[in-house]
């Protein structure tokens, strides 16, 4: 059923919606509609899910989905969902097909969200949260919003990823696919946990061609492991945008067993094509030549798009790499 703009939107927007007719029908409805047509009575029309923004009644097999939460992008794609609107500037490289799809409307960024474009897309469901959390109340005036995004400032990130994945699987009738993603994550975490036995780690962020403390963003990686952050940094999402002035010599003095690197430069659209790779910046740090992590090559480089994904696939890949690095570290010290 066609959605009309809520009264709180401007008259101009209402006229736009009235005139757009079927023009907004491109993008993500085709595969979802075909799937729903195969078994129209197999599932209830709506279900109630527990989200960060409370209990939300949502349609099952929604035909028109606005995707705003970066931690769920890859899962939606894995479920065969093509959104009708998304923040194209925030899409990772592996979702370039969404960015290039003219039928997918661009809602701008979280700093300047285009709420009128969200309304124009006439969604049945908005997958919000994370960077778009501050506009949830406004989005709810357009369509049901589910914020399932895990928070790096809270404990239980891995469990939150699993809940997010299973809930999306239930909404879209993709329970089997969701369970496979959860099983893969569990296996990767278990492998890393088995090899962790009190090691220390430096959690780094590569930003502006410099290596800084990134624990405020990626510290949650250590939650299920027996690994200690050498700087004991509190979670702080904004810390990755700032230069703390951390000196390479300070890291060398801590002499961690392991180094985990998030390359923000490689992920951000404005810098990723010209940025120096994090591995090159790390290799240039002469102060680290005698550190344990350099001698043992116990360095984990998270996927280049980690900063703009942070979903279950990104964390599965991260724990797989961490398990390998912890194995190297354990072998070197045994």
C-alpha positions, 0 to 999 in steps of 0.5 A: 500500500502506498504511503503518504507523507506525514503531516509534519512534513512540508506541503512541498514534500506532500506535493512531491510524494503525490506526484511521484506515483510509481517513480519511487517503486524501483530499487528493492521491491522486486525480489522481496515481492517474488519471495512473498508471493511464493508463500503468502499465507505462511507467515503472519503479516506483522511481528513485534521485535525488541529493538533499541528503540523499544518494541516495534511492530513491523511487517514481515517480508517488507517490500520497501526497505530503507537501509541506514545502519551500516552494521546491517548493510552486508546482512541485508545484502546477504538476505537478498534485500535491495533497499529503496534508499540508503546513505550512499556516501557511507556505503563500503566499497563492496556495496558499490552496486547500491551506490551506483544503482539509480533506483536507490535514493540517496538519503545523504549522511548522518550529519545532514540526513535528507528526511524528505528523501526517506519519505519519498521512498515510501518505505514499509520498514526503516532499518535505522540506528547507529549513525542515524540514531539521533533522527529515529523519532523523526523517521518513525513519523514516516514508517516503522523504524528498527534500531538493532545496531550494537553499540561499541560503548556497551558490553556484549557487542558480539551478543548484540550482533547475533541478536541483530542478525537473528531478528533481521532473519525473522523479519525477512524469512531468512532464519537459516541464513541468519543462523549460519552467520551467527554460527560462523561468528561463534566459531571465529570467537571460540577460536580466538578465545581458545588462543587467548591466555592473558596477552596484551594488545595495542588497539590502533586506529590509522587516521590521517596517515598516523597511528593513534589509539583506536581502543575507543572504537574497537575495544569491544573486540577484546570483550570475549577474549583473555586479552588486555588493552595496554592503555585501558581506554574507555569506549568513545566513538568520537576518539577515532576522529581526533589526534590524541598525540600518542607517540610511537615510543609510548607504545614501545614502552608498553611492549604489547604482544599483539597489535590490532589496526583499524584503517579509517583512512582506507574506509572513508570515501574522501581518503581511501583512494589516496591514503597510505596503507596502514601497514606501510605506516606501521612498518615505518615506525622505527621505535617499534622495531624491538617490540614483541608484536613486531618481532613476532609479526603479531599484527592484525589488520582489520578489513579496509572497510571495517570502519564503515561496516562493523557488522557480523561479517566484519567481526567474524573476519576480525576474530578469525585474524585475531585467532591466527595472530594469537596463535603466532604470539603463543608459538613465539613465547612457548 
